[in-house]
């Protein structure tokens, strides 16, 4: 049954978890290579999602899919977690958290653009305007305020961050045709992606992992960012009477994240980060305007 209050509580809990992950990424990457971090986080995520399915009494559903759906799990697993998180962790390995994290939020805009050729949706004028505002913010952050010089602080790091947004948006476009239960689907994607990650880790960095804070941070990422947060957000969307109100909670996350980045990582937050992040959030707010108006009309009917 819909319950807006419960939906908001689930949404707020998810946003709080999302706000900590940029800090956790950097702590994990202090001693782990991106592929090693991915191996630890993905393993933790598979275990926690498996436990959630057992607790929910849905474990048996894992074995009731078609052969095609299991093959789909392999393909989607190569995209997420394999490719997406390798690019994202690579970006965080090269960039300060205050730069990599806002750039990742532009995936929602990329999704709107990719939906035009792949889902047959129309490109609106507001989408173009939102893109100009968003990517103005990207340039401000990537150049650390030196906009006129267009001198990027770390071009490869910026490319990895923006590349991850394309992969993530593409993953969700493919997911529109996914008929599996969302949590079971994500569990199987990660389960089938895990052997490929383990093989890549063994071949490149080795499977010997340093013990300590970095390993704990990688486990935290797997348990909370890759596992519990997804389940909480799914519950928030399922319970919501007004999904736009819950979705708007996302705008809290990047600003709250800067608080953790400042106090835990000790990064001095640059003025360009505040300016760029505000532009990115403003662009995403513009991009969502039509969706909010449509939902308001439906709620009044």
SEDODO-985871 format. One line per field, with one value per residue: residue in three letters; residue number from 1; y, x, z of N, C-alpha, C in turn. Coordinates in steps of 0.1 Angstrom, whole numbers, plus 5000, padded with zeros to 4 digits. Each point is the difference from the previous one (the first is absolute). Example, Ala and Ser with C-alpha at 12.3 -4.5 7.8 and 13.67 -1.06 7.14 Angstrom:
# SEDODO-985871
residu: [ALA, SER]
num: [1, 2]
n_py: [4943, 5011]
n_px: [5132, 4996]
n_pz: [5078, 4993]
ca_py: [5012, 5011]
ca_px: [4991, 5009]
ca_pz: [5000, 5000]
c_py: [5012, 5011]
c_px: [5009, 4992]
c_pz: [5000, 5008]
//
This chain:
# SEDODO-985871
residu: [UNK, UNK, UNK, UNK, UNK, UNK, UNK, UNK, UNK, UNK, UNK, UNK, UNK, UNK, UNK, UNK, UNK, UNK, UNK, UNK, UNK, UNK, UNK, UNK, UNK, UNK, UNK, UNK, UNK, UNK, UNK, UNK, UNK, UNK, UNK, UNK, UNK, UNK, UNK, UNK, UNK, UNK, UNK, UNK, UNK, UNK, UNK, UNK, UNK, UNK, UNK, UNK, UNK, UNK, UNK, UNK, UNK, UNK, UNK, UNK, UNK, UNK, UNK, UNK, UNK, UNK, UNK, UNK, UNK, UNK, UNK, UNK, UNK, UNK, UNK, UNK, UNK, UNK, UNK, UNK, UNK, UNK, UNK, UNK, UNK, UNK, UNK, UNK, UNK, UNK, UNK, UNK, UNK, UNK, UNK, UNK, UNK, UNK, UNK, UNK, UNK, UNK, UNK, UNK, UNK, UNK, UNK, UNK, UNK, UNK, UNK, UNK, UNK, UNK, UNK, UNK, UNK, UNK, UNK, UNK, UNK, UNK, UNK, UNK, UNK, UNK, UNK, UNK, UNK, UNK, UNK, UNK, UNK, UNK, UNK, UNK, UNK, UNK, UNK, UNK, UNK, UNK, UNK, UNK, UNK, UNK, UNK, UNK, UNK, UNK, UNK, UNK, UNK, UNK, UNK, UNK, UNK, UNK, UNK, UNK, UNK, UNK, UNK, UNK, UNK, UNK, UNK, UNK, UNK, UNK, UNK, UNK, UNK, UNK, UNK, UNK, UNK, UNK, UNK, UNK, UNK, UNK, UNK, UNK, UNK, UNK, UNK, UNK, UNK, UNK, UNK, UNK, UNK, UNK, UNK, UNK, UNK, UNK, UNK, UNK, UNK, UNK, UNK, UNK, UNK, UNK, UNK, UNK, UNK, UNK, UNK, UNK, UNK, UNK, UNK, UNK, UNK, UNK, UNK, UNK, UNK, UNK, UNK, UNK, UNK, UNK, UNK, UNK, UNK, UNK, UNK, UNK, UNK, UNK, UNK, UNK, UNK, UNK, UNK, UNK, UNK, UNK, UNK, UNK, UNK, UNK, UNK, UNK, UNK, UNK, UNK, UNK, UNK, UNK, UNK, UNK, UNK, UNK, UNK, UNK, UNK, UNK, UNK, UNK, UNK, UNK, UNK, UNK, UNK, UNK, UNK, UNK, UNK, UNK, UNK, UNK, UNK, UNK, UNK, UNK, UNK, UNK, UNK, UNK, UNK, UNK, UNK, UNK, UNK, UNK, UNK, UNK, UNK, UNK, UNK, UNK, UNK, UNK, UNK, UNK, UNK]
num: [1, 2, 3, 4, 5, 6, 7, 8, 9, 10, 11, 12, 13, 14, 15, 16, 17, 18, 19, 20, 21, 22, 23, 24, 25, 26, 27, 28, 29, 30, 31, 32, 33, 34, 35, 36, 37, 38, 39, 40, 41, 42, 43, 44, 45, 46, 47, 48, 49, 50, 51, 52, 53, 54, 55, 56, 57, 58, 59, 60, 61, 62, 63, 64, 65, 66, 67, 68, 69, 70, 71, 72, 73, 74, 75, 76, 77, 78, 79, 80, 81, 82, 83, 84, 85, 86, 87, 88, 89, 90, 91, 92, 93, 94, 95, 96, 97, 98, 99, 100, 101, 102, 103, 104, 105, 106, 107, 108, 109, 110, 111, 112, 113, 114, 115, 116, 117, 118, 119, 120, 121, 122, 123, 124, 125, 126, 127, 128, 129, 130, 131, 132, 133, 134, 135, 136, 137, 138, 139, 140, 141, 142, 143, 144, 145, 146, 147, 148, 149, 150, 151, 152, 153, 154, 155, 156, 157, 158, 159, 160, 161, 162, 163, 164, 165, 166, 167, 168, 169, 170, 171, 172, 173, 174, 175, 176, 177, 178, 179, 180, 181, 182, 183, 184, 185, 186, 187, 188, 189, 190, 191, 192, 193, 194, 195, 196, 197, 198, 199, 200, 201, 202, 203, 204, 205, 206, 207, 208, 209, 210, 211, 212, 213, 214, 215, 216, 217, 218, 219, 220, 221, 222, 223, 224, 225, 226, 227, 228, 229, 230, 231, 232, 233, 234, 235, 236, 237, 238, 239, 240, 241, 242, 243, 244, 245, 246, 247, 248, 249, 250, 251, 252, 253, 254, 255, 256, 257, 258, 259, 260, 261, 262, 263, 264, 265, 266, 267, 268, 269, 270, 271, 272, 273, 274, 275, 276, 277, 278, 279, 280, 281, 282, 283, 284, 285, 286, 287, 288, 289, 290, 291, 292, 293, 294, 295, 296, 297, 298, 299, 300, 301]
n_py: [4988, 5011, 5005, 5012, 4999, 4987, 5004, 5011, 4992, 4991, 5010, 5005, 4988, 4999, 5012, 4997, 4988, 5005, 5008, 4988, 4996, 5013, 5002, 4991, 5005, 5012, 4997, 4994, 5011, 5003, 4987, 5002, 4992, 5008, 4992, 5002, 5013, 5000, 4992, 5007, 5012, 4994, 4994, 5012, 5006, 4990, 5000, 5013, 5000, 4990, 5006, 5012, 4993, 4995, 5012, 5005, 4988, 5006, 4993, 4993, 5012, 5000, 4989, 5010, 5004, 5006, 4991, 5006, 4999, 4988, 4998, 5006, 4992, 4991, 5003, 5000, 4989, 4998, 5005, 4994, 4997, 4991, 5004, 5001, 4990, 4993, 5005, 4998, 4988, 4998, 5006, 4993, 4991, 5007, 5001, 5012, 4995, 5012, 4994, 4988, 5003, 5013, 4997, 4991, 5011, 5002, 4988, 5007, 5010, 4992, 4996, 5013, 5002, 4989, 5005, 5010, 4995, 4997, 5009, 5008, 5005, 5011, 5007, 5004, 5012, 4996, 4988, 5008, 5008, 4989, 4995, 5012, 5001, 4987, 5000, 5011, 4994, 4991, 5010, 5006, 4988, 4995, 5013, 4997, 5004, 4994, 5006, 5012, 4994, 4995, 5003, 4988, 4999, 4991, 5002, 4991, 5006, 5011, 4995, 4995, 5011, 5008, 4992, 5001, 5013, 4999, 4993, 5008, 5011, 4995, 4997, 5012, 5004, 4992, 5005, 5009, 4991, 5002, 4988, 4999, 4995, 5013, 4995, 4990, 5009, 5010, 4992, 4996, 5013, 5002, 4990, 5002, 5012, 4994, 4988, 5009, 5006, 4988, 4996, 5012, 4999, 4986, 5003, 5010, 4998, 4988, 4989, 5004, 5001, 5013, 4996, 5004, 5013, 4999, 4988, 5006, 5010, 4991, 4993, 5011, 5003, 4988, 5001, 5012, 5004, 4988, 4998, 5004, 5010, 4991, 4991, 5009, 5003, 4987, 4998, 5010, 4996, 4988, 5006, 5007, 5010, 5007, 4994, 5011, 4999, 4987, 5001, 5010, 4990, 4995, 5011, 4993, 4988, 5006, 5008, 4990, 4994, 5013, 4999, 4988, 5004, 5010, 4994, 4990, 5005, 5011, 4997, 5009, 5003, 4999, 5013, 4995, 4993, 5010, 5008, 4990, 4996, 5013, 5002, 4989, 5003, 5012, 4995, 4992, 5010, 5008, 4990, 5001, 5013, 4995, 4991, 5010, 5008, 4990, 4997, 5014, 5000, 4989, 5007, 5010, 4990]
n_px: [5008, 4996, 5011, 4996, 4995, 4996, 4994, 4996, 4997, 4994, 4994, 4997, 4997, 4994, 4994, 4997, 4996, 4993, 4997, 5001, 4995, 4999, 4997, 4990, 4996, 5002, 4993, 4991, 5000, 5001, 4995, 4988, 5004, 4995, 5007, 5009, 4998, 5000, 5011, 5005, 4998, 5003, 5011, 5002, 4998, 5006, 5009, 5000, 5000, 5009, 5005, 4999, 5004, 5009, 5003, 4999, 5006, 5010, 5008, 4989, 4996, 5011, 4994, 4991, 5012, 4998, 5004, 4991, 4993, 5004, 4998, 4988, 5000, 5005, 4992, 4990, 5005, 5002, 4988, 4992, 5011, 5003, 4995, 4988, 5001, 5005, 4991, 4990, 5005, 5001, 4988, 4995, 5006, 4995, 4988, 5000, 4995, 5004, 5009, 5004, 4996, 5002, 5012, 5000, 4996, 5008, 5001, 4992, 5009, 5011, 4993, 4997, 5012, 5005, 4990, 5006, 5012, 5001, 4993, 5005, 5006, 4992, 5009, 4998, 4995, 4992, 5000, 4999, 4991, 4994, 5002, 4997, 4990, 4997, 5003, 4993, 4992, 4999, 5000, 4992, 4994, 5000, 4998, 4993, 4991, 5010, 4988, 5005, 5008, 4989, 5007, 4997, 4996, 4992, 5003, 5009, 5002, 5000, 5008, 5007, 4999, 5002, 5010, 5002, 4998, 5008, 5009, 4999, 5000, 5010, 5005, 4996, 5005, 5011, 5000, 4997, 5008, 5005, 4995, 5013, 4998, 4999, 4997, 4991, 4996, 5000, 4994, 4992, 4997, 4999, 4991, 4994, 5000, 4997, 4998, 4994, 4994, 4998, 4996, 4994, 4995, 4998, 4996, 4993, 4993, 4994, 4998, 5013, 4991, 5003, 5003, 4989, 5002, 5009, 5003, 5000, 5006, 5007, 5001, 5002, 5008, 5005, 5001, 5004, 5010, 5006, 4998, 5002, 5008, 5003, 5001, 5006, 5007, 5002, 5002, 5008, 5005, 5001, 5005, 5007, 4993, 5010, 5004, 4995, 4991, 4999, 4998, 4993, 4999, 5001, 4993, 4997, 5001, 5001, 4991, 4993, 5002, 4999, 4990, 4997, 5000, 4995, 4991, 4997, 4999, 4995, 4992, 5007, 4988, 5003, 5001, 5009, 5003, 4999, 5007, 5009, 5000, 4999, 5009, 5007, 4998, 5003, 5010, 5003, 4999, 5007, 5009, 4998, 5000, 5001, 5010, 5005, 5000, 5004, 5009, 5002, 4999, 5008, 5007, 4997, 5003]
n_pz: [5000, 4992, 5004, 4997, 5013, 4998, 4989, 5007, 5010, 4991, 4994, 5012, 5004, 4988, 5001, 5013, 4996, 4990, 5010, 5005, 4989, 4996, 5013, 5000, 4988, 5004, 5011, 4992, 4992, 5013, 5002, 4994, 4990, 4990, 4993, 5009, 5000, 4987, 5000, 5010, 4994, 4989, 5006, 5006, 4988, 4993, 5010, 5000, 4987, 5001, 5010, 4993, 4989, 5008, 5006, 4988, 5001, 4992, 5009, 5001, 4999, 5006, 5003, 4998, 4995, 4989, 4991, 4992, 5011, 5001, 4987, 5002, 5011, 4992, 4989, 5008, 5005, 4987, 4999, 5009, 5007, 4990, 4989, 5004, 5009, 4989, 4991, 5008, 5004, 4987, 4998, 5010, 4994, 4989, 5003, 5006, 5011, 5004, 4992, 5004, 5012, 4998, 4994, 5009, 5006, 4990, 5005, 5009, 4997, 5001, 5010, 5003, 4998, 5007, 5008, 4994, 4997, 5013, 5005, 4990, 5011, 5002, 4993, 5013, 4998, 5010, 4992, 4989, 5005, 5004, 4988, 4995, 5008, 4999, 4987, 5002, 5008, 4990, 4991, 5008, 5002, 4987, 4998, 5010, 4992, 4994, 4998, 5000, 5009, 5004, 5011, 4996, 5013, 4995, 4988, 5003, 5011, 4993, 4990, 5010, 5007, 4989, 4997, 5013, 4997, 4989, 5006, 5010, 4992, 4993, 5012, 5004, 4988, 5001, 5013, 4991, 4994, 5012, 4998, 5003, 5012, 5004, 5012, 4995, 4992, 5010, 5009, 4990, 4997, 5013, 5002, 4989, 5005, 5012, 4993, 4992, 5011, 5005, 4988, 4998, 5013, 4999, 4988, 5005, 5011, 4998, 5007, 5002, 5010, 5001, 5013, 5005, 5002, 4991, 5006, 5012, 4994, 4993, 5011, 5007, 4990, 5001, 5014, 5001, 4993, 4999, 5013, 5013, 4994, 4992, 5010, 5008, 4990, 4998, 5013, 5000, 4989, 5006, 5011, 4991, 5006, 5003, 4989, 4994, 5011, 4998, 4987, 5004, 5008, 4988, 4999, 5011, 4994, 4989, 5005, 5005, 4988, 4997, 5009, 4996, 4987, 5005, 5007, 4991, 4987, 5005, 4989, 4996, 5002, 4987, 4998, 4991, 5011, 5008, 4992, 4997, 5012, 5004, 4990, 5004, 5013, 4996, 4993, 5010, 5008, 4991, 4999, 5013, 4996, 4988, 5005, 5007, 4989, 4993, 5010, 5000, 4987, 5000, 5009, 4991, 4991]
ca_py: [5012, 5012, 5007, 5011, 5003, 4990, 5002, 5011, 4995, 4991, 5009, 5007, 4990, 4997, 5012, 5001, 4990, 5005, 5011, 4996, 4990, 5006, 5000, 4986, 4997, 5005, 4992, 4987, 5001, 5004, 4989, 4990, 5004, 4999, 4986, 4993, 5006, 4994, 4986, 5000, 5006, 4992, 4988, 5004, 5003, 4987, 4994, 5007, 4999, 4986, 4999, 5007, 4992, 4989, 5006, 5003, 4988, 5000, 4993, 4989, 5007, 5001, 4988, 4998, 5009, 4993, 5000, 5013, 5010, 4997, 5006, 5014, 5004, 5001, 5012, 5012, 4999, 5005, 5015, 5004, 5009, 4999, 5012, 5012, 5003, 5001, 5014, 5009, 5000, 5006, 5015, 5004, 4997, 5011, 5014, 5002, 4996, 5012, 5002, 4988, 4998, 5008, 4996, 4988, 5003, 5004, 4988, 5001, 5008, 4991, 4991, 5007, 5001, 4987, 4995, 5005, 4991, 4986, 4998, 5007, 5012, 5013, 5009, 5013, 5012, 5000, 4991, 5006, 5010, 4993, 4995, 5011, 5003, 4989, 4998, 5012, 4996, 4990, 5007, 5008, 4990, 4993, 5009, 5006, 5014, 5006, 4996, 5006, 4993, 4986, 4991, 4990, 4996, 4986, 4997, 4986, 4998, 5006, 4991, 4988, 5004, 5002, 4987, 4991, 5004, 4995, 4985, 4999, 5003, 4989, 4988, 5002, 4999, 4986, 4995, 5002, 4988, 4990, 4996, 4993, 5008, 5009, 4996, 4988, 5004, 5006, 4989, 4991, 5007, 5001, 4986, 4996, 5009, 4998, 4992, 5008, 5009, 4992, 4997, 5012, 5004, 4991, 5002, 5014, 5005, 4989, 4998, 5003, 5013, 5005, 5001, 5014, 5009, 5000, 4988, 5002, 5010, 4993, 4992, 5010, 5003, 4989, 4998, 5011, 5007, 4991, 4991, 5005, 5012, 4997, 4994, 5011, 5009, 4992, 5001, 5014, 5002, 4992, 5005, 5014, 5005, 5011, 4996, 5012, 5005, 4991, 5002, 5013, 4998, 4998, 5013, 5002, 4991, 5005, 5011, 4993, 4993, 5009, 5001, 4989, 5002, 5011, 4996, 4987, 4999, 5012, 5008, 5014, 5001, 5012, 5008, 4995, 4988, 5004, 5006, 4990, 4991, 5007, 5000, 4987, 4997, 5009, 4994, 4988, 5005, 5004, 4988, 4993, 5008, 4995, 4988, 5005, 5006, 4989, 4993, 5008, 4999, 4987, 4999, 5009, 4994]
ca_px: [4992, 5008, 5002, 5010, 5009, 5010, 5008, 5009, 5010, 5009, 5008, 5010, 5010, 5008, 5008, 5011, 5011, 5006, 5008, 5012, 5007, 5012, 5010, 5005, 5008, 5014, 5007, 5004, 5010, 5013, 5009, 4995, 4998, 4986, 4995, 5000, 4988, 4988, 4998, 4996, 4986, 4990, 4998, 4992, 4987, 4993, 4996, 4989, 4988, 4995, 4994, 4987, 4990, 4996, 4992, 4987, 4993, 4999, 5012, 4996, 4997, 5013, 5002, 4988, 5000, 5002, 5014, 5003, 5002, 5013, 5010, 4999, 5007, 5014, 5002, 4998, 5011, 5013, 4998, 4999, 5010, 5014, 5004, 4996, 5008, 5014, 5002, 4997, 5011, 5012, 4999, 5002, 5014, 5008, 4994, 4995, 4986, 4991, 4999, 4995, 4987, 4990, 5000, 4992, 4986, 4995, 4995, 4986, 4998, 5004, 4989, 4990, 5005, 5000, 4986, 4994, 5002, 4998, 4987, 4990, 4995, 5003, 5009, 4993, 5008, 5004, 5011, 5012, 5004, 5005, 5014, 5009, 5003, 5007, 5013, 5007, 5005, 5011, 5012, 5005, 5007, 5011, 5011, 5002, 4996, 5007, 4991, 5005, 5012, 4996, 5011, 4994, 5009, 5004, 4992, 4996, 4991, 4987, 4995, 4995, 4988, 4989, 4998, 4992, 4986, 4994, 4998, 4989, 4988, 4997, 4996, 4986, 4992, 4998, 4992, 4985, 4994, 5003, 4988, 5003, 4998, 5012, 5011, 5006, 5007, 5013, 5008, 5005, 5010, 5013, 5005, 5006, 5011, 5011, 5011, 5007, 5008, 5010, 5010, 5007, 5009, 5011, 5009, 5007, 5005, 5002, 4989, 5004, 4995, 5005, 4990, 4999, 4989, 4996, 4992, 4987, 4992, 4995, 4989, 4989, 4995, 4992, 4988, 4990, 4997, 4996, 4990, 4989, 4995, 4992, 4988, 4993, 4995, 4989, 4989, 4995, 4992, 4988, 4991, 4997, 4988, 5005, 5014, 5009, 5004, 5011, 5012, 5007, 5010, 5013, 5007, 5006, 5011, 5014, 5004, 5003, 5013, 5011, 5002, 5008, 5013, 5007, 5003, 5007, 5012, 5008, 5002, 4996, 4990, 5003, 4988, 4995, 4992, 4987, 4994, 4998, 4990, 4987, 4996, 4996, 4987, 4990, 4997, 4992, 4987, 4993, 4997, 4989, 4988, 4989, 4995, 4993, 4987, 4992, 4996, 4991, 4987, 4994, 4996, 4989, 4989]
ca_pz: [5000, 5000, 5012, 4997, 5011, 5000, 4987, 5002, 5009, 4992, 4992, 5008, 5004, 4988, 4997, 5010, 4996, 4987, 5003, 5006, 4992, 4994, 5010, 5001, 4988, 5001, 5011, 4995, 4989, 5005, 5000, 4990, 4986, 4997, 4997, 5013, 5007, 4994, 5004, 5014, 5001, 4993, 5009, 5012, 4995, 4997, 5013, 5008, 4992, 5002, 5014, 5000, 4993, 5009, 5011, 4994, 4996, 4986, 4994, 4990, 4987, 4993, 4992, 4993, 4988, 4987, 4996, 4994, 5011, 5006, 4990, 5001, 5012, 4996, 4992, 5008, 5010, 4994, 5000, 5014, 5005, 4995, 4993, 5007, 5012, 4997, 4996, 5011, 5010, 4993, 5001, 5014, 5002, 4994, 5003, 5013, 5002, 4997, 4985, 4993, 5004, 4993, 4986, 4999, 5001, 4987, 4993, 4998, 4988, 4989, 4998, 4992, 4986, 4993, 4998, 4987, 4990, 5004, 5005, 4991, 5007, 4994, 5006, 5002, 5002, 5014, 5002, 4994, 5010, 5012, 4997, 5000, 5014, 5006, 4995, 5005, 5013, 4998, 4996, 5012, 5010, 4994, 4999, 5014, 4999, 4989, 4989, 4987, 4995, 4997, 5004, 5009, 5010, 4997, 4989, 5000, 5011, 4996, 4990, 5007, 5007, 4991, 4994, 5009, 4999, 4988, 5003, 5010, 4994, 4990, 5008, 5004, 4988, 4998, 5011, 4997, 4994, 5010, 5007, 5013, 5012, 5000, 5009, 4995, 4988, 5004, 5006, 4989, 4992, 5008, 5002, 4987, 4997, 5010, 4995, 4991, 5008, 5007, 4990, 4997, 5011, 5001, 4989, 5001, 5013, 5009, 5009, 5013, 5004, 5013, 5010, 5007, 4998, 4985, 4997, 5007, 4992, 4988, 5005, 5002, 4987, 4995, 5008, 5001, 4987, 4990, 5005, 5008, 4995, 4989, 5006, 5007, 4990, 4993, 5009, 5000, 4988, 5001, 5010, 4998, 4993, 4991, 4999, 4998, 5013, 5005, 4991, 5003, 5011, 4994, 4999, 5013, 5001, 4996, 5010, 5012, 4997, 5002, 5015, 5003, 4994, 5007, 5014, 5002, 4991, 5002, 4988, 5001, 4989, 4992, 4996, 4987, 5002, 5004, 4988, 4990, 5006, 4999, 4986, 4996, 5006, 4994, 4987, 5003, 5004, 4988, 4992, 5007, 5001, 4993, 5007, 5012, 4996, 4996, 5011, 5008, 4993, 5003, 5014, 5001, 4992]
c_py: [5012, 5007, 5011, 5002, 4989, 5002, 5010, 4995, 4991, 5009, 5008, 4991, 4997, 5012, 5001, 4990, 5005, 5011, 4996, 4993, 5007, 5000, 4985, 4995, 5004, 4993, 4986, 5000, 5004, 4989, 4989, 5006, 5000, 4986, 4992, 5004, 4994, 4986, 4999, 5004, 4991, 4987, 5003, 5002, 4988, 4993, 5007, 5000, 4986, 4999, 5007, 4991, 4988, 5005, 5003, 4988, 4999, 4993, 4990, 5007, 5001, 4988, 4997, 5009, 4991, 5000, 5013, 5011, 4998, 5005, 5015, 5005, 5001, 5013, 5013, 5001, 5006, 5016, 5005, 4987, 5002, 5014, 5013, 5004, 5001, 5015, 5010, 4999, 5005, 5015, 5005, 4997, 5012, 5014, 5001, 4997, 5011, 5003, 4988, 4998, 5008, 4996, 4987, 5003, 5004, 4988, 5002, 5008, 4991, 4990, 5006, 5001, 4987, 4994, 5005, 4990, 4985, 4997, 5008, 5012, 5012, 5008, 5014, 5011, 5001, 4991, 5006, 5011, 4994, 4995, 5011, 5004, 4990, 5000, 5013, 4997, 4990, 5007, 5008, 4991, 4995, 5010, 5007, 5015, 5008, 4997, 5005, 4992, 4986, 4990, 4990, 4995, 4986, 4995, 4985, 4997, 5006, 4991, 4987, 5003, 5001, 4987, 4991, 5005, 4994, 4985, 4998, 5003, 4989, 4988, 5002, 4999, 4985, 4994, 5003, 4988, 4988, 4996, 4993, 5009, 5008, 4995, 4987, 5002, 5005, 4989, 4991, 5007, 5001, 4986, 4996, 5009, 4998, 4992, 5008, 5010, 4994, 4996, 5012, 5004, 4991, 5003, 5013, 5003, 4989, 4999, 5002, 5014, 5005, 5001, 5014, 5008, 5000, 4988, 5002, 5010, 4994, 4991, 5009, 5004, 4989, 4997, 5011, 5007, 4990, 4991, 5006, 5012, 4997, 4994, 5011, 5009, 4993, 5001, 5014, 5002, 4991, 5006, 5014, 5002, 5011, 4997, 5012, 5006, 4992, 5002, 5013, 4999, 4998, 5013, 5004, 4994, 5007, 5011, 4994, 4993, 5009, 5001, 4988, 5001, 5010, 4995, 4987, 4999, 5012, 5008, 5015, 5002, 5013, 5008, 4995, 4987, 5004, 5006, 4990, 4991, 5006, 5001, 4986, 4997, 5009, 4994, 4987, 5004, 5004, 4988, 4992, 5007, 4994, 4988, 5004, 5005, 4989, 4993, 5008, 5000, 4987, 4999, 5008, 4994, 4991]
c_px: [5009, 5000, 5010, 5010, 5011, 5010, 5011, 5011, 5010, 5009, 5011, 5011, 5009, 5010, 5012, 5011, 5007, 5010, 5014, 5010, 5012, 5012, 5006, 5008, 5015, 5007, 5004, 5011, 5014, 5010, 4997, 5000, 4985, 4994, 5000, 4988, 4987, 4997, 4995, 4985, 4990, 4997, 4991, 4986, 4992, 4996, 4989, 4987, 4994, 4994, 4987, 4989, 4996, 4991, 4986, 4993, 4999, 5012, 4996, 4998, 5013, 5001, 4988, 4999, 5003, 5015, 5004, 5002, 5014, 5011, 5000, 5008, 5015, 5003, 4999, 5010, 5013, 4999, 5000, 4999, 5013, 5004, 4997, 5009, 5015, 5003, 4998, 5011, 5013, 5000, 5003, 5015, 5009, 4996, 4997, 4986, 4990, 4998, 4993, 4985, 4989, 4999, 4991, 4985, 4994, 4994, 4985, 4997, 5004, 4989, 4989, 5004, 5000, 4987, 4994, 5003, 4996, 4986, 4989, 4994, 5004, 5010, 4993, 5011, 5006, 5012, 5013, 5005, 5006, 5014, 5010, 5003, 5008, 5014, 5009, 5006, 5011, 5013, 5005, 5007, 5012, 5012, 5003, 4998, 5008, 4993, 5006, 5012, 4996, 5011, 4995, 5011, 5005, 4991, 4995, 4990, 4986, 4993, 4994, 4987, 4988, 4997, 4991, 4985, 4993, 4997, 4988, 4986, 4996, 4995, 4985, 4990, 4998, 4991, 4985, 4994, 5002, 4987, 5002, 4997, 5013, 5011, 5006, 5008, 5014, 5009, 5007, 5011, 5014, 5006, 5008, 5011, 5013, 5012, 5009, 5009, 5011, 5012, 5008, 5009, 5012, 5010, 5008, 5007, 5003, 4989, 5004, 4996, 5005, 4989, 5000, 4988, 4995, 4991, 4986, 4992, 4995, 4988, 4988, 4993, 4991, 4987, 4990, 4998, 4995, 4988, 4988, 4993, 4990, 4986, 4991, 4993, 4988, 4987, 4994, 4991, 4987, 4989, 4994, 4986, 5004, 5015, 5009, 5005, 5012, 5012, 5007, 5009, 5014, 5009, 5007, 5014, 5014, 5005, 5003, 5013, 5012, 5004, 5009, 5014, 5009, 5005, 5008, 5012, 5009, 5002, 4995, 4990, 5002, 4987, 4995, 4991, 4985, 4992, 4996, 4989, 4986, 4995, 4995, 4986, 4989, 4996, 4991, 4986, 4991, 4995, 4988, 4987, 4987, 4994, 4992, 4986, 4990, 4994, 4990, 4986, 4993, 4995, 4987, 4987, 4991]
c_pz: [5000, 5014, 4999, 5011, 5000, 4988, 5003, 5010, 4993, 4991, 5007, 5004, 4988, 4997, 5010, 4996, 4988, 5004, 5006, 4990, 4993, 5010, 5001, 4988, 5003, 5011, 4995, 4990, 5006, 4999, 4989, 4986, 4997, 4998, 5013, 5009, 4994, 5004, 5014, 5001, 4993, 5007, 5012, 4996, 4997, 5013, 5007, 4992, 5001, 5013, 5000, 4993, 5009, 5011, 4994, 4995, 4985, 4993, 4990, 4987, 4992, 4990, 4991, 4987, 4988, 4996, 4994, 5011, 5007, 4990, 5001, 5012, 4997, 4993, 5009, 5011, 4995, 4999, 5014, 5009, 4993, 4994, 5008, 5012, 4998, 4996, 5012, 5010, 4994, 5001, 5014, 5004, 4996, 5005, 5015, 5001, 4996, 4985, 4994, 5004, 4993, 4985, 4998, 5000, 4986, 4993, 4997, 4987, 4988, 4997, 4992, 4985, 4993, 4998, 4987, 4989, 5003, 5005, 4993, 5007, 4992, 5008, 5001, 5001, 5014, 5002, 4995, 5010, 5013, 4997, 5000, 5014, 5007, 4996, 5002, 5014, 5000, 4997, 5011, 5010, 4994, 4998, 5013, 4999, 4989, 4987, 4987, 4994, 4995, 5003, 5011, 5010, 4998, 4988, 5000, 5012, 4997, 4990, 5006, 5007, 4990, 4992, 5008, 5000, 4988, 5002, 5009, 4993, 4990, 5007, 5003, 4988, 4997, 5010, 4998, 4994, 5009, 5008, 5014, 5012, 5001, 5009, 4996, 4987, 5003, 5006, 4990, 4992, 5007, 5001, 4987, 4996, 5008, 4994, 4990, 5007, 5007, 4990, 4996, 5011, 5001, 4989, 5001, 5013, 5009, 5010, 5015, 5004, 5013, 5010, 5006, 4995, 4985, 4997, 5007, 4992, 4988, 5004, 5002, 4987, 4994, 5007, 4998, 4986, 4989, 5004, 5006, 4995, 4988, 5004, 5006, 4989, 4992, 5009, 5000, 4987, 5000, 5009, 4996, 4993, 4990, 4998, 4998, 5013, 5005, 4991, 5003, 5012, 4995, 5000, 5013, 5000, 4996, 5010, 5013, 4999, 5002, 5014, 5004, 4994, 5007, 5014, 5001, 4991, 5002, 4988, 5002, 4988, 4993, 4997, 4987, 5001, 5004, 4988, 4990, 5005, 4999, 4986, 4996, 5006, 4994, 4986, 5001, 5004, 4988, 4992, 5005, 5000, 4994, 5007, 5013, 4997, 4996, 5012, 5009, 4993, 5003, 5014, 5003, 4994, 5009]
//
